[in-house]
Amino acid sequence: MIGRIDEVVIDCAEPAVLATFWAGVLGGVPAVRDPAWHYVDVPGFTRIALQRVPEAKTVKNRLHLDVVVTDIAAATRAATELGATVVGDAHSDTAGSFQVLLDPEGNEWCVVIPA
């Protein structure tokens, strides 16, 4: 073992906006390290940090968060009320069911019910 995950960092334009969004999705309270670095200590998970970067997001994420829920439709509605955007239809396969969403800056993530 080399080490352990300290935090998951999401590059963004508006750290305060995304900290509030992710706190609404995962729990916890948005916190500020400095204007370019906000974070949420998620209960039962590692810290989610939001780091301001100068460039805009231009392609699909190579890494995304899967958020376990008990009801895909209800979770999707709640996420859109927080500012998420729905991408396509919900899917089901041998791994379970999921809905792809975008956070307010276009980062992909999913609500999931594992099989």
C-alpha positions in Angstrom: 0.0 0.0 0.0 1.3 3.5 -0.9 -1.3 5.5 1.0 -5.0 6.3 1.4 -7.4 8.7 -0.2 -7.3 12.0 1.6 -10.0 13.7 -0.5 -11.6 13.6 -3.9 -11.0 16.9 -5.7 -13.3 18.3 -8.4 -11.9 21.0 -10.6 -14.5 23.8 -11.2 -15.1 27.5 -11.9 -17.3 28.2 -8.8 -16.2 26.2 -5.7 -18.8 27.7 -3.4 -21.6 26.8 -5.8 -20.4 23.2 -6.1 -19.7 22.8 -2.4 -23.3 23.8 -1.6 -24.6 21.4 -4.4 -22.5 18.4 -3.2 -23.4 19.0 0.5 -27.1 18.9 -0.6 -26.5 15.6 -2.4 -24.2 13.8 0.1 -24.7 15.6 3.4 -22.2 17.6 5.4 -21.7 21.3 5.5 -19.9 23.4 2.9 -16.6 24.8 4.2 -14.1 27.3 2.8 -10.3 26.9 2.9 -9.9 29.9 0.7 -11.8 31.5 -2.2 -10.4 29.0 -4.6 -10.8 25.9 -2.5 -14.0 24.8 -0.8 -14.9 21.4 0.6 -17.5 19.1 2.2 -16.7 16.5 4.8 -19.2 13.9 3.8 -20.6 11.8 6.6 -19.3 8.2 6.2 -17.1 9.1 3.2 -13.9 11.0 2.4 -13.8 14.8 1.9 -15.1 16.2 -1.4 -13.0 19.2 -2.3 -13.8 21.8 -5.0 -10.8 23.6 -6.6 -11.1 26.6 -8.8 -9.2 26.1 -12.1 -9.0 28.6 -15.0 -10.0 26.3 -17.8 -13.6 25.1 -18.5 -14.7 21.5 -18.6 -14.5 20.3 -22.2 -14.9 16.5 -22.3 -16.5 13.7 -20.4 -15.1 12.9 -16.9 -12.6 10.0 -16.7 -13.8 9.5 -13.1 -17.3 10.0 -11.6 -19.1 9.5 -8.4 -21.8 6.8 -8.0 -24.3 7.8 -5.3 -26.3 4.9 -3.8 -30.0 5.6 -3.4 -33.1 3.6 -2.7 -35.3 5.2 -5.4 -33.8 6.4 -8.7 -36.7 8.6 -9.7 -37.0 10.3 -6.3 -33.2 10.9 -6.1 -33.2 12.3 -9.6 -36.0 14.7 -8.8 -34.2 15.8 -5.6 -30.9 16.2 -7.5 -32.5 18.4 -10.2 -34.0 20.6 -7.5 -30.4 21.2 -6.2 -29.3 22.1 -9.8 -28.4 18.8 -11.4 -29.2 18.1 -15.1 -30.5 14.7 -16.2 -28.7 12.9 -19.0 -30.8 10.5 -21.0 -33.0 7.8 -19.5 -32.4 5.7 -16.4 -30.7 2.4 -17.2 -30.9 -1.1 -15.8 -28.5 -4.0 -16.4 -26.9 -6.9 -14.5 -24.9 -4.4 -12.3 -28.1 -2.6 -11.2 -30.0 0.5 -12.1 -28.6 4.0 -12.6 -29.3 7.5 -13.9 -26.6 9.7 -15.2 -26.7 13.3 -14.0 -24.6 16.5 -14.4 -23.7 18.7 -11.5 -24.2 22.5 -12.0 -20.8 22.7 -13.9 -21.4 19.7 -16.1 -19.5 17.0 -14.2 -21.0 13.6 -14.7 -22.2 11.5 -11.7 -24.8 8.8 -11.2 -27.5 7.9 -8.7 -27.4 4.1 -8.5 -29.2 1.0 -7.1 -26.6 -1.8 -7.2 -27.9 -5.3 -8.2 
